[in-house]
Amino acid sequence: MSTESVARRYARAIFELAKEQSELDRARRDLAAFAELYAHSAELEQALSSPHTSDDARDKIIEELSGKLGTSKSCANLLRLLARRRRLAVLPDLVRQLGELVDEEQGTLRATVRSASPLAASYLERLKGQIEQALGKKVVIAFEQDPALIAGVVTQIGDRVVDGSIRGKLDQLRESLRQT
């Protein structure tokens, strides 16, 4: 079974449990925090994935870290289960899929806005308002700076891309000239 499908099953399970407990945002936050810690600590990964580490030792490590991170009981239980089954490698996919489920449940879309230079907060707020009005959903915008764009803005929502950058216009012009 692929890590994607394993992650999907666990994400669905924790989503249903967190929804029942009205803790969707907390579950996303808790698992993302642990996944970040796990991804950036080779020592932690080694301790939790080693076949020489007993299940009791894994449980204690997870319990201690969950306490320090303020992880909910249901998320801590999921982490213990993943550790015992040596499936913590699915955490990045699990967090991503859980986030998608939570966003869908809450009617939220995630947009990425890229520009060559920093954008004013007021501009991002206006853009957010226009996207929300056009799509009828709540929007969360992430900003990325990309000097290769030269000028202008590229907005991506899911698989839809609106390219208003100078780089995009130059690419279109180049392609148009090639075809003639």
Contact map, one row per residue, 1 for C-alpha under 8 A:
111011000000000000000000000000000000000000000000000000000000000000000000000000000000000000000000000000000000000000000000000000000000000000000000000000000000000000000000000000000000
111111000000000000000000000000000000000000000000000000000000000000000000000000000000000000000000000000000000000000000000000000000000000000000000000000000000000000000000000000000000
111111100000000000000000000000000000000000000000000000000000000000000000000000000000000011001000000000000000000000000000000000000000000000000000000000000000000000000000000000000000
011111110000000000000000000000000000000000000000000000000000000000000000000000000000000001001100000000000000000000000000000000000000000000000000000000000000000000000000000000000000
111111111000000000000000000000000000000000000000000000000000000000000000000000000000000000000000000000000000000000000000000000000000000000000000000000000000000000000000000000000000
111111111100000000000000000000000000000000000000000000000000000000000000000000000000000001000000000000000000000000000000000000000000000000000000000000000000000000000000000000000000
001111111110000000000000000000000000000000000000000000000000000000000000000000000000000001101100100000000000000000000000000000000000000000000000000000000000000000000000000000000000
000111111111000000000000000000000000000000000000000000000000000000000000000000000000000000001100100000000000000000000000000000000000000000000000000000000000000000000000000000000000
000011111111100000000000000000000000000000000000000000000000000000000000000000000000000000000000000000000000000000000000000000000000000000000000000000000000000000000000000000000000
000001111111110000000000000000000000000000000000000000000000000000000000000000000000000000000100000000000000000000000000000000000000000000000000000000000000000000000000000000000000
000000111111111000000000000000000000000000000000000000000000000000000000000000000000000000000110110000000000000000000000000000000000000000000000000000000000000000000000000000000000
000000011111111100000000000000000000000000000000000000000000000000000000000000000000000000000000010010000000000000000000000000000000000000000000000000000000000000000000000000000000
000000001111111110000000000000000000000000000000000000000000000000000000000000000000000000000000000000000000000000000000000000000000000000000000000000000000000000000000000000000000
000000000111111111000000001000000000000000000000000000000000000000000000011001000000000000000000010000000000000000000000000000000000000000000000000000000000000000000000000000000000
000000000011111111100001001000000000000000000000000000000000000000000000000000000000000000000000010011000000000000000000000000000000000000000000000000000000000000000000000000000000
000000000001111111110000000000000000000000000000000000000000000000000000000000000000000000000000000000000000000000000000000000000000000000000000000000000000000000000000000000000000
000000000000111111111000000000000000000000000000000000000000000000000000010000000000000000000000000000000000000000000000000000000000000000000000000000000000000000000000000000000000
000000000000011111111111001000000000000000000000000000000000000000000000010000000000000000000000000000000000000000000000000000000000000000000000000000000000000000000000000000000000
000000000000001111111111000000000000000000000000000000000000000000000000000000000000000000000000000000000000000000000000000000000000000000000000000000000000000000000000000000000000
000000000000000111111110000000000000000000000000000000000000000000000000000000000000000000000000000000000000000000000000000000000000000000000000000000000000000000000000000000000000
000000000000000011111111000000000000000000000000000000000000000000000000000000000000000000000000000000000000000000000000000000000000000000000000000000000000000000000000000000000000
000000000000000001111111000000000000000000000000000000000000000000000000000000000000000000000000000000000000000000000000000000000000000000000000000000000000000000000000000000000000
000000000000000001111111111000000000000000000000000000000000000000000000000000000000000000000000000000000000000000000000000000000000000000000000000000000000000000000000000000000000
000000000000001001101111111100000000000000000000000000000000000000000000000000000000000000000000000001000000000000000000000000000000000000000000000000000000000000000000000000000000
000000000000000000000011111110000000000000000000000000000000000000000000000000000000000000000000000001000000000000000000000000000000000000000000000000000000000000000000000000000000
000000000000000000000011111111000000000000000000000000000000000000000001000000000000000000000000000000000000000000000000000000000000000000000000000000000000000000000000000000000000
000000000000011001000011111111100000000000000000000000000000000000000001001000000000000000000000000000000000000000000000000000000000000000000000000000000000000000000000000000000000
000000000000000000000001111111110000000000000000000000000000000000000000000000000000000000000010011001000000000000000000000000000000000000000000000000000000000000000000000000000000
000000000000000000000000111111111000000000000000000000000000000000000000000000000000000000000000000000000000000000000000000000000000000000000000000000000000000000000000000000000000
000000000000000000000000011111111100000000000000000000000000000000001111001000000000000000000000000000000000000000000000000000000000000000000000000000000000000000000000000000000000
000000000000000000000000001111111110000000000000000000000000000000000010001000000000000000100010000000000000000000000000000000000000000000000000000000000000000000000000000000000000
000000000000000000000000000111111111000000000000000000000000000000000000000000000000000000010010000000000000000000000000000000000000000000000000000000000000000000000000000000000000
000000000000000000000000000011111111100000000000000000000000000000001000000000000000000000000000000000000000000000000000000000000000000000000000000000000000000000000000000000000000
000000000000000000000000000001111111110000000000000000000000000001001000000000000000000000000000000000000000000000000000000000000000000000000000000000000000000000000000000000000000
000000000000000000000000000000111111111000000000000000000000000000000000000000000000000000110010000000000000000000000000000000000000000000000000000000000000000000000000000000000000
000000000000000000000000000000011111111100000000000000000000000000000000000000000000000000000000000000000000000000000000000000000000000000000000000000000000000000000000000000000000
000000000000000000000000000000001111111110000000000000000000000000000000000000000000000000000000000000000000000000000000000000000000000000000000000000000000000000000000000000000000
000000000000000000000000000000000111111111011000000000000000000000000000000000000000000000000000000000000000000000000000000000000000000000000000000000000000000000000000000000000000
000000000000000000000000000000000011111111001000000000000000000000000000000000000000000000000000000000000000000000000000000000000000000000000000000000000000000000000000000000000000
000000000000000000000000000000000001111111000000000000000000000000000000000000000000000000000000000000000000000000000000000000000000000000000000000000000000000000000000000000000000
000000000000000000000000000000000000111111111000000000000000000000000000000000000000000000000000000000000000000000000000000000000000000000000000000000000000000000000000000000000000
000000000000000000000000000000000000011111111100000000000000000000000000000000000000000000000000000000000000000000000000000000000000000000000000000000000000000000000000000000000000
000000000000000000000000000000000000000011111110000000000000000000000000000000000000000000000000000000000000000000000000000000000000000000000000000000000000000000000000000000000000
000000000000000000000000000000000000010011111111000000000000000000000000000000000000000000000000000000000000000000000000000000000000000000000000000000000000000000000000000000000000
000000000000000000000000000000000000011011111111100000000000000000000000000000000000000000000000000000000000000000000000000000000000000000000000000000000000000000000000000000000000
000000000000000000000000000000000000000001111111110000000000000000000000000000000000000000000000000000000000000000000000000000000000000000000000000000000000000000000000000000000000
000000000000000000000000000000000000000000111111110010000100000000000000000000000000000000000000000000000000000000000000000000000000000000000000000000000000000000000000000000000000
000000000000000000000000000000000000000000011111110010000100100000000000000000000010010000000000000000000000000000000000000000000000000000000000000000000000000000000000000000000000
000000000000000000000000000000000000000000001111111010000000000000000000000000000010010100000000000000000000000000000000000000000000000000000000000000000000000000000000000000000000
000000000000000000000000000000000000000000000111111110000000000000000000000000000000000000000000000000000000000000000000000000000000000000000000000000000000000000000000000000000000
000000000000000000000000000000000000000000000000111111000000000000000000000000000000000000000000000000000000000000000000000000000000000000000000000000000000000000000000000000000000
000000000000000000000000000000000000000000000000011111000000000000000000000000000000000000000000000000000000000000000000000000000000000000000000000000000000000000000000000000000000
000000000000000000000000000000000000000000000011111111101100000000000000000000000000000000000000000000000000000000000000000000000000000000000000000000000000000000000000000000000000
000000000000000000000000000000000000000000000000001111111100000000000000000000000000000000000000000000000000000000000000000000000000000000000000000000000000000000000000000000000000
000000000000000000000000000000000000000000000000000011111110000000000000000000000001000000000000000000000000000000000000000000000000000000000000000000000000000000000000000000000000
000000000000000000000000000000000000000000000000000001111111000000000000000000000000000000000000000000000000000000000000000000000000000000000000000000000000000000000000000000000000
000000000000000000000000000000000000000000000000000011111111100000000000000000000000000000000000000000000000000000000000000000000000000000000000000000000000000000000000000000000000
000000000000000000000000000000000000000000000011000011111111110000000000000000010011000000000000000000000000000000000000000000000000000000000000000000000000000000000000000000000000
000000000000000000000000000000000000000000000000000000111111111000000000000000010010000000000000000000000000000000000000000000000000000000000000000000000000000000000000000000000000
000000000000000000000000000000000000000000000000000000011111111100000000000000000000000000000000000000000000000000000000000000000000000000000000000000000000000000000000000000000000
000000000000000000000000000000000000000000000001000000001111111110000000000000000000000000000000000000000000000000000000000000000000000000000000000000000000000000000000000000000000
000000000000000000000000000000000000000000000000000000000111111111000000000100110000000000000000000000000000000000000000000000000000000000000000000000000000000000000000000000000000
000000000000000000000000000000000000000000000000000000000011111111100000000100000000000000000000000000000000000000000000000000000000000000000000000000000000000000000000000000000000
000000000000000000000000000000000000000000000000000000000001111111110000000000000000000000000000000000000000000000000000000000000000000000000000000000000000000000000000000000000000
000000000000000000000000000000000000000000000000000000000000111111111000000000000000000000000000000000000000000000000000000000000000000000000000000000000000000000000000000000000000
000000000000000000000000000000000100000000000000000000000000011111111111000100000000000000000000000000000000000000000000000000000000000000000000000000000000000000000000000000000000
000000000000000000000000000000000000000000000000000000000000001111111110000000000000000000000000000000000000000000000000000000000000000000000000000000000000000000000000000000000000
000000000000000000000000000000000000000000000000000000000000000111111110000000000000000000000000000000000000000000000000000000000000000000000000000000000000000000000000000000000000
000000000000000000000000000001001100000000000000000000000000000011111110000000000000000000000000000000000000000000000000000000000000000000000000000000000000000000000000000000000000
000000000000000000000000000001000000000000000000000000000000000001111111000000000000000000000000000000000000000000000000000000000000000000000000000000000000000000000000000000000000
000000000000000000000000000001100000000000000000000000000000000001111111101100000000000000000000000000000000000000000000000000000000000000000000000000000000000000000000000000000000
000000000000000000000000011001000000000000000000000000000000000001000111111100000000000000000000000000000000000000000000000000000000000000000000000000000000000000000000000000000000
000000000000000000000000000000000000000000000000000000000000000000000011111110000000000000000000000000000000000000000000000000000000000000000000000000000000000000000000000000000000
000000000000010011000000000000000000000000000000000000000000000000000001111111000000000000000000000000000000000000000000000000000000000000000000000000000000000000000000000000000000
000000000000010000000000001001100000000000000000000000000000000000000011111111100000000000000000000000000000000000000000000000000000000000000000000000000000000000000000000000000000
000000000000000000000000000000000000000000000000000000000000011001000011111111110000000000000000000000000000000000000000000000000000000000000000000000000000000000000000000000000000
000000000000000000000000000000000000000000000000000000000000000000000000111111111000000000000000000000000000000000000000000000000000000000000000000000000000000000000000000000000000
000000000000010000000000000000000000000000000000000000000000000000000000011111111100000000000000000000000000000000000000000000000000000000000000000000000000000000000000000000000000
000000000000000000000000000000000000000000000000000000000000010000000000001111111110000100000000000000000000000000000000000000000000000000000000000000000000000000000000000000000000
000000000000000000000000000000000000000000000000000000000110010000000000000111111111000000000000000000000000000000000000000000000000000000000000000000000000000000000000000000000000
000000000000000000000000000000000000000000000000000000000000000000000000000011111111100000000000000000000000000000000000000000000000000000000000000000000000000000000000000000000000
000000000000000000000000000000000000000000000000000000000000000000000000000001111111111100000000000000000000000000000000000000000000000000000000000000000000000000000000000000000000
000000000000000000000000000000000000000000000001100000000110000000000000000000111111111100000000000000000000000000000000000000000000000000000000000000000000000000000000000000000000
000000000000000000000000000000000000000000000000000000100100000000000000000000011111111000000000000000000000000000000000000000000000000000000000000000000000000000000000000000000000
000000000000000000000000000000000000000000000000000000000000000000000000000000001111111000000000000000000000000000000000000000000000000000000000000000000000000000000000000000000000
000000000000000000000000000000000000000000000001100000000000000000000000000000000111111110000000000000000000000000000000000000000000000000000000000000000000000000000000000000000000
000000000000000000000000000000000000000000000000000000000000000000000000000000000111111111100000000000000000000000000000000000000000000000000000000000000000000000000000000000000000
000000000000000000000000000000000000000000000000100000000000000000000000000000100110011111100000000000000000000000000000000000000000000000000000000000000000000000000000000000000000
001000000000000000000000000000000000000000000000000000000000000000000000000000000000011111110000000000000000000000000000000000000000000000000000000000000000000000000000000000000000
001101100000000000000000000000000000000000000000000000000000000000000000000000000000001111111100000000000000000000000000000000000000000000000000000000000000000000000000000000000000
000000100000000000000000000000100010000000000000000000000000000000000000000000000000001111111110000000000000000000000000000000000000000000000000000000000000000000000000000000000000
000000000000000000000000000000010010000000000000000000000000000000000000000000000000000011111111000000000000000000000000000000000000000000000000000000000000000000000000000000000000
001100110000000000000000000000000000000000000000000000000000000000000000000000000000000001111111100000000000000000000000000000000000000000000000000000000000000000000000000000000000
000100110110000000000000000000000000000000000000000000000000000000000000000000000000000001111111110000000000000000000000000000000000000000000000000000000000000000000000000000000000
000000000010000000000000000100110010000000000000000000000000000000000000000000000000000000111111111000000000000000000000000000000000000000000000000000000000000000000000000000000000
000000000000000000000000000000000000000000000000000000000000000000000000000000000000000000011111111100000000000000000000000000000000000000000000000000000000000000000000000000000000
000000110010000000000000000000000000000000000000000000000000000000000000000000000000000000001111111110000000000000000000000000000000000000000000000000000000000000000000000000000000
000000000011011000000000000100000000000000000000000000000000000000000000000000000000000000000111111111000000000000000000000000000000000000000000000000000000000000000000000000000000
000000000000000000000000000100000000000000000000000000000000000000000000000000000000000000000011111111100000000000000000000000000000000000000000000000000000000000000000000000000000
000000000000000000000000000000000000000000000000000000000000000000000000000000000000000000000001111111110000000000000000000000000000000000000000000000000000000000000000000000000000
000000000001001000000000000000000000000000000000000000000000000000000000000000000000000000000000111111111000000000000000000000000000000000000000000000000000000000000000000000000000
000000000000001000000001100100000000000000000000000000000000000000000000000000000000000000000000011111111100000000000000000000000000000000000000000000000000000000000000000000000000
000000000000000000000000000000000000000000000000000000000000000000000000000000000000000000000000001111111111100000000000000000000000000000000000000000000000000000000000000000000000
000000000000000000000000000000000000000000000000000000000000000000000000000000000000000000000000000111111111100000000000000000000000000000000000000000000000000000000000000000000000
000000000000000000000000000000000000000000000000000000000000000000000000000000000000000000000000000011111111000000000000000000000000000000000000000000000000000000000000000000000000
000000000000000000000000000000000000000000000000000000000000000000000000000000000000000000000000000001111111000000000000000000000000000000000000000000000000000000000000000000000000
000000000000000000000000000000000000000000000000000000000000000000000000000000000000000000000000000000111111100000000000000000000000000011000000000000000000000000000000000000000000
000000000000000000000000000000000000000000000000000000000000000000000000000000000000000000000000000000111111110000000000000000000000000011110000000000000000000000000000000000000000
000000000000000000000000000000000000000000000000000000000000000000000000000000000000000000000000000000110011111000000000000000000000000011110000000000000000110000000000000000000000
000000000000000000000000000000000000000000000000000000000000000000000000000000000000000000000000000000000001111100000000000000000000000000111100000000000000110000000000000000000000
000000000000000000000000000000000000000000000000000000000000000000000000000000000000000000000000000000000000111110000000000000000000000000111100000000000011110000000000000000000000
000000000000000000000000000000000000000000000000000000000000000000000000000000000000000000000000000000000000011111000000000000000000000000001111000000000011100000000000000000000000
000000000000000000000000000000000000000000000000000000000000000000000000000000000000000000000000000000000000001111100000000000000000000000001111000000001111000000000000000000000000
000000000000000000000000000000000000000000000000000000000000000000000000000000000000000000000000000000000000000111110000000000000000000000000011110000001110000000000000000000000000
000000000000000000000000000000000000000000000000000000000000000000000000000000000000000000000000000000000000000011111110000000000000000000000001111010111100000000001000000000000000
000000000000000000000000000000000000000000000000000000000000000000000000000000000000000000000000000000000000000001111100000000000000000000000000111111111000000000000000000000000000
000000000000000000000000000000000000000000000000000000000000000000000000000000000000000000000000000000000000000000111110000000000000000000000000111000100000000000000000000000000000
000000000000000000000000000000000000000000000000000000000000000000000000000000000000000000000000000000000000000000111111000000000000000000000000100000000000000000000000000000000000
000000000000000000000000000000000000000000000000000000000000000000000000000000000000000000000000000000000000000000101111101100000000000000000000000000000000000000000000000000000000
000000000000000000000000000000000000000000000000000000000000000000000000000000000000000000000000000000000000000000000111111100000000000000000000000000000000000000000000000000000000
000000000000000000000000000000000000000000000000000000000000000000000000000000000000000000000000000000000000000000000011111110000000000000000000000000000000000000000000000000000000
000000000000000000000000000000000000000000000000000000000000000000000000000000000000000000000000000000000000000000000001111111000000000000000000000000000000000000000000000000000000
000000000000000000000000000000000000000000000000000000000000000000000000000000000000000000000000000000000000000000000011111111100000000000000000000000000000000000000000000000000000
000000000000000000000000000000000000000000000000000000000000000000000000000000000000000000000000000000000000000000000011111111110000000000001000000000000000000000000000000000000000
000000000000000000000000000000000000000000000000000000000000000000000000000000000000000000000000000000000000000000000000111111111000000000000000000000000000000000000000000000000000
000000000000000000000000000000000000000000000000000000000000000000000000000000000000000000000000000000000000000000000000011111111100000000000000000000000000000000000000000000000000
000000000000000000000000000000000000000000000000000000000000000000000000000000000000000000000000000000000000000000000000001111111110000000000000000000000000000000000000000000000000
000000000000000000000000000000000000000000000000000000000000000000000000000000000000000000000000000000000000000000000000000111111111000000111000000000000000000000000000000000000000
000000000000000000000000000000000000000000000000000000000000000000000000000000000000000000000000000000000000000000000000000011111111100000000000000000000000000000000000000000000000
000000000000000000000000000000000000000000000000000000000000000000000000000000000000000000000000000000000000000000000000000001111111110000000000000000000000000000000000000000000000
000000000000000000000000000000000000000000000000000000000000000000000000000000000000000000000000000000000000000000000000000000111111111100100000000000000000000000000000000000000000
000000000000000000000000000000000000000000000000000000000000000000000000000000000000000000000000000000000000000000000000000000011111111111100000000000000000000000000000000000000000
000000000000000000000000000000000000000000000000000000000000000000000000000000000000000000000000000000000000000000000000000000001111111110000000000000000000000000000000000000000000
000000000000000000000000000000000000000000000000000000000000000000000000000000000000000000000000000000000000000000000000000000000111111100000000000000000000000000000000000000000000
000000000000000000000000000000000000000000000000000000000000000000000000000000000000000000000000000000000000000000000000000000000011111110000000000000000000000000000000000000000000
000000000000000000000000000000000000000000000000000000000000000000000000000000000000000000000000000000000000000000000000000000000011111111000000000000000000000000000000000000000000
000000000000000000000000000000000000000000000000000000000000000000000000000000000000000000000000000000000011100000000000000000000001101111100000000000000000000000000000000000000000
000000000000000000000000000000000000000000000000000000000000000000000000000000000000000000000000000000000011100000000000000000000001000111110000000000000000000000000000000000000000
000000000000000000000000000000000000000000000000000000000000000000000000000000000000000000000000000000000001111000000000000000010011000011111000000000000000000000000000000000000000
000000000000000000000000000000000000000000000000000000000000000000000000000000000000000000000000000000000001111000000000000000010000000001111100000000000000000000000000000000000000
000000000000000000000000000000000000000000000000000000000000000000000000000000000000000000000000000000000000011110000000000100010000000000111110000000000000000000000000000000000000
000000000000000000000000000000000000000000000000000000000000000000000000000000000000000000000000000000000000011110000000000000000000000000011111000000000000000000000000000000000000
000000000000000000000000000000000000000000000000000000000000000000000000000000000000000000000000000000000000000111000000000000000000000000001111100000000000000000000000000000000000
000000000000000000000000000000000000000000000000000000000000000000000000000000000000000000000000000000000000000111100000000000000000000000000111110000000000000000000000000000000000
000000000000000000000000000000000000000000000000000000000000000000000000000000000000000000000000000000000000000001111100000000000000000000000011111000000000000000000000000000000000
000000000000000000000000000000000000000000000000000000000000000000000000000000000000000000000000000000000000000001111000000000000000000000000001111110000000000000000000000000000000
000000000000000000000000000000000000000000000000000000000000000000000000000000000000000000000000000000000000000000111000000000000000000000000000111111100000000000000000000000000000
000000000000000000000000000000000000000000000000000000000000000000000000000000000000000000000000000000000000000000010000000000000000000000000000011111000000000000000010000000000000
000000000000000000000000000000000000000000000000000000000000000000000000000000000000000000000000000000000000000000110000000000000000000000000000011111111000000000001111000000000000
000000000000000000000000000000000000000000000000000000000000000000000000000000000000000000000000000000000000000000010000000000000000000000000000001111110000000000001110000000000000
000000000000000000000000000000000000000000000000000000000000000000000000000000000000000000000000000000000000000000111000000000000000000000000000001011111000000000001110000000000000
000000000000000000000000000000000000000000000000000000000000000000000000000000000000000000000000000000000000000000110000000000000000000000000000000011111100000000011100000000000000
000000000000000000000000000000000000000000000000000000000000000000000000000000000000000000000000000000000000000011110000000000000000000000000000000010111110000000111000000000000000
000000000000000000000000000000000000000000000000000000000000000000000000000000000000000000000000000000000000000011100000000000000000000000000000000000011111000011111000000000000000
000000000000000000000000000000000000000000000000000000000000000000000000000000000000000000000000000000000000001111000000000000000000000000000000000000001111100011100000000000000000
000000000000000000000000000000000000000000000000000000000000000000000000000000000000000000000000000000000000001110000000000000000000000000000000000000000111111111000000000000000000
000000000000000000000000000000000000000000000000000000000000000000000000000000000000000000000000000000000000111100000000000000000000000000000000000000000011111110000000000000000000
000000000000000000000000000000000000000000000000000000000000000000000000000000000000000000000000000000000000111000000000000000000000000000000000000000000001111110000000000000000000
000000000000000000000000000000000000000000000000000000000000000000000000000000000000000000000000000000000000000000000000000000000000000000000000000000000001111110000000000000000000
000000000000000000000000000000000000000000000000000000000000000000000000000000000000000000000000000000000000000000000000000000000000000000000000000000000001111111000000000000000000
000000000000000000000000000000000000000000000000000000000000000000000000000000000000000000000000000000000000000000000000000000000000000000000000000000000111111111100000000000000000
000000000000000000000000000000000000000000000000000000000000000000000000000000000000000000000000000000000000000000000000000000000000000000000000000000000111000111110000000000000000
000000000000000000000000000000000000000000000000000000000000000000000000000000000000000000000000000000000000000000000000000000000000000000000000000000001110000011111001000000000000
000000000000000000000000000000000000000000000000000000000000000000000000000000000000000000000000000000000000000000000000000000000000000000000000000000011100000001111101100000000000
000000000000000000000000000000000000000000000000000000000000000000000000000000000000000000000000000000000000000000100000000000000000000000000000000011111100000000111111100000000000
000000000000000000000000000000000000000000000000000000000000000000000000000000000000000000000000000000000000000000000000000000000000000000000000000011110000000000011111110000000000
000000000000000000000000000000000000000000000000000000000000000000000000000000000000000000000000000000000000000000000000000000000000000000000000000111100000000000001111111000000000
000000000000000000000000000000000000000000000000000000000000000000000000000000000000000000000000000000000000000000000000000000000000000000000000000010000000000000111111111100000000
000000000000000000000000000000000000000000000000000000000000000000000000000000000000000000000000000000000000000000000000000000000000000000000000000000000000000000011111111110000000
000000000000000000000000000000000000000000000000000000000000000000000000000000000000000000000000000000000000000000000000000000000000000000000000000000000000000000000111111111000000
000000000000000000000000000000000000000000000000000000000000000000000000000000000000000000000000000000000000000000000000000000000000000000000000000000000000000000000011111111100000
000000000000000000000000000000000000000000000000000000000000000000000000000000000000000000000000000000000000000000000000000000000000000000000000000000000000000000000001111111110000
000000000000000000000000000000000000000000000000000000000000000000000000000000000000000000000000000000000000000000000000000000000000000000000000000000000000000000000000111111111000
000000000000000000000000000000000000000000000000000000000000000000000000000000000000000000000000000000000000000000000000000000000000000000000000000000000000000000000000011111111100
000000000000000000000000000000000000000000000000000000000000000000000000000000000000000000000000000000000000000000000000000000000000000000000000000000000000000000000000001111111110
000000000000000000000000000000000000000000000000000000000000000000000000000000000000000000000000000000000000000000000000000000000000000000000000000000000000000000000000000111111111
000000000000000000000000000000000000000000000000000000000000000000000000000000000000000000000000000000000000000000000000000000000000000000000000000000000000000000000000000011111111
000000000000000000000000000000000000000000000000000000000000000000000000000000000000000000000000000000000000000000000000000000000000000000000000000000000000000000000000000001111111
000000000000000000000000000000000000000000000000000000000000000000000000000000000000000000000000000000000000000000000000000000000000000000000000000000000000000000000000000000111111
000000000000000000000000000000000000000000000000000000000000000000000000000000000000000000000000000000000000000000000000000000000000000000000000000000000000000000000000000000011111
